[in-house]
Amino acid sequence: MTEITDTTEVPEPGRSSDDKKPGRGRRGKKGPFGRLALFYRQIVAELRKVVWPTRHQLTTYTTVVIIFVAVMIGLVTVIDYGFTEAMKWVFG
């Protein structure tokens, strides 16, 4: 059996090997307003990555959704009317 006499510790990601305080990373040193500002900057950065639809695409998508909802309303109405008539027939 081989015995290890010297170990090399690898620091956690985002921490240097000189950082002795546990749980105090780059984010831990900011106050609540600093964290809020960081959160806002991250939201803005993510929104810049979004591929926004053109006006034509938006119109097409909206039309498709409205037609789909109208068809579903019609389907539910027909099924509801059918069940109502069936219950009238069964229970008189």
C-alpha positions as CSV (number, residue, x, y, z in Angstrom):
1,M,0.0,0.0,0.0
2,T,1.3,3.4,-0.9
3,E,1.0,6.3,1.6
4,I,0.6,9.8,0.5
5,T,2.8,12.2,2.4
6,D,2.3,15.4,0.5
7,T,-1.0,16.7,-0.8
8,T,-1.7,19.5,-3.2
9,E,-5.1,21.2,-2.6
10,V,-7.0,22.6,-5.5
11,P,-9.0,25.7,-4.6
12,E,-12.7,25.8,-5.4
13,P,-13.7,27.5,-8.6
14,G,-13.9,31.3,-8.1
15,R,-11.7,31.3,-5.0
16,S,-8.0,31.7,-4.7
17,S,-5.8,29.5,-2.6
18,D,-5.1,32.5,-0.3
19,D,-8.8,33.0,0.5
20,K,-9.1,31.6,4.1
21,K,-12.7,32.8,4.9
22,P,-15.3,30.1,3.9
23,G,-18.3,31.2,2.0
24,R,-16.9,34.7,1.2
25,G,-16.6,34.8,-2.6
26,R,-16.8,37.7,-4.9
27,R,-20.6,38.1,-4.4
28,G,-20.4,37.7,-0.6
29,K,-18.6,41.0,-0.1
30,K,-21.3,43.2,-1.7
31,G,-24.2,44.6,0.3
32,P,-27.9,44.1,-0.6
33,F,-27.8,47.1,-3.0
34,G,-24.7,45.7,-4.7
35,R,-26.4,42.3,-5.2
36,L,-29.5,44.0,-6.4
37,A,-27.5,46.0,-9.0
38,L,-25.7,42.8,-10.1
39,F,-29.0,41.1,-10.5
40,Y,-30.3,44.0,-12.6
41,R,-27.2,44.0,-14.8
42,Q,-27.6,40.3,-15.3
43,I,-31.2,40.7,-16.4
44,V,-30.2,43.4,-18.9
45,A,-27.4,41.2,-20.3
46,E,-29.8,38.2,-20.7
47,L,-32.4,40.4,-22.4
48,R,-29.8,41.6,-24.9
49,K,-29.3,37.9,-26.0
50,V,-33.0,37.5,-26.8
51,V,-33.9,37.3,-30.5
52,W,-37.1,39.4,-30.6
53,P,-39.7,38.6,-33.3
54,T,-40.3,41.0,-36.1
55,R,-43.7,42.7,-36.5
56,H,-44.7,40.2,-39.2
57,Q,-43.8,37.2,-37.0
58,L,-45.6,38.7,-34.0
59,T,-48.8,39.3,-36.1
60,T,-48.6,35.7,-37.4
61,Y,-48.1,34.2,-33.9
62,T,-50.9,36.3,-32.5
63,T,-53.3,35.3,-35.2
64,V,-52.5,31.6,-34.7
65,V,-53.1,31.8,-31.0
66,I,-56.4,33.6,-31.4
67,I,-57.6,31.0,-34.0
68,F,-56.5,28.2,-31.7
69,V,-58.3,29.6,-28.7
70,A,-61.5,30.2,-30.8
71,V,-61.3,26.5,-32.0
72,M,-60.8,25.3,-28.4
73,I,-63.8,27.4,-27.2
74,G,-66.0,25.9,-29.9
75,L,-64.8,22.4,-29.0
76,V,-65.5,22.8,-25.3
77,T,-68.9,24.4,-26.1
78,V,-69.9,21.5,-28.3
79,I,-68.7,18.9,-25.7
80,D,-70.5,20.8,-22.9
81,Y,-73.7,21.0,-24.9
82,G,-73.5,17.3,-25.6
83,F,-73.0,16.4,-22.0
84,T,-75.9,18.7,-21.0
85,E,-78.2,17.0,-23.4
86,A,-77.0,13.5,-22.3
87,M,-77.7,14.4,-18.7
88,K,-81.1,15.7,-19.6
89,W,-81.9,12.4,-21.4
90,V,-80.5,10.2,-18.6
91,F,-82.1,12.0,-15.7
92,G,-85.2,13.3,-17.5
